[in-house]
């Protein structure tokens, strides 16, 4: 079995205590850590070891952290950089971002802030590496792409569910891949050779839903010139997916409950029930328990469906899977269109990692398909993306912190994004320049004092 290589991190700081704390903290997260107390030693390590990420102090004797960032950008393009400093300023943040620093952390910072910054930087590096590779690499089980902790748990739940005939309820937002989960359960079960029948309950008019599900006999209603089997009969021996079961009316819920209880269906216009051997998987993009409390979903049906529950996480909660998903869809659509795999600029990579993906995987898939179709060149630039993605701010999964500190950090990020242009920053923030100046007046020491109230600090 091949052992996965650990990410290598180089820490550069002239303060021995800070260097030791950072080394111990990052080593505890299973990173391979190298240290240097000056830029000259750091450069020697960079030339001898393939470093994934450099964390460097800003002010150091003789050669500064900014000079190190410039050297890395010109000689080790793939290496990511995080700047840390105890002398935070807007000018310093702007310079660090301009030079190519991925993150800018102000001392003292919490362990969680450090770990999240490192994870974001390494995720960006992984995304760029995968989407620009000649052949995309990704983890693919049952057609489900991803290797995050949430996906691994979901795959384990699928494997357990596939070993029984119990009814399964799949919950998740629109676009997360609920039908893919249902297919994975079916095709890894003993019913794999029998039909899998997906039914979109919200897409079939209420008056037709009963006859579509259970079938009808000749003469049951005007136009019924012959008997016709329903979806349940079609799925006999296999699995039926009742997609968006929350869209069913109360009357249809009663009839579905009877099928779950008796394992029999009665065709419209018939007096005799027929036994069916069908495994039922239901899915919903809404909280069924909440709908029960509102009286729009039957509690007894909810309990019948809620035997085994599998929750599909939204894409925003599994950002480490974005790289694999982009590689998967890029390869898929490039093959379909007979195009070479495109490359993605750093700005595009940043935007894709920072976007919240409200439409989840379906939105990401549609975006990649559009980019492959509409982009003429071999490189996808930031201008090729929809405007809503171009200047997205990375959604923070960092711990809560004081409002004053959050505001100051946000203002620094906005200023950095516009190269320190205060007029443009004030326009984005929807305040005037005087208000912006007033907000920049407090000493950074106030921010540091606020930060010390957080958890363990560096």
PyMOL commands that set and color helices and strands:
alter all, ss='L'
color gray80, all
select helices_A, chain A and resi 16-27+39-48+65-75+90-99+111-131+149-162+178-187+206-214+231-234+245-247+250-262+288-294+299-305+315-317+319-337+346-354+360-374+382-384+387-390+403-417+422-429+433-441+444-452
alter helices_A, ss='H'
color red, helices_A
select strands_A, chain A and resi 8-12+32-36+53-57+80-85+103-106+140-141+144-145+168-171+196-200+239-243+264-265+274-275+279-284+308-311+343-344+379-380
alter strands_A, ss='S'
color yellow, strands_A
deselect
rebuild
show_as cartoon
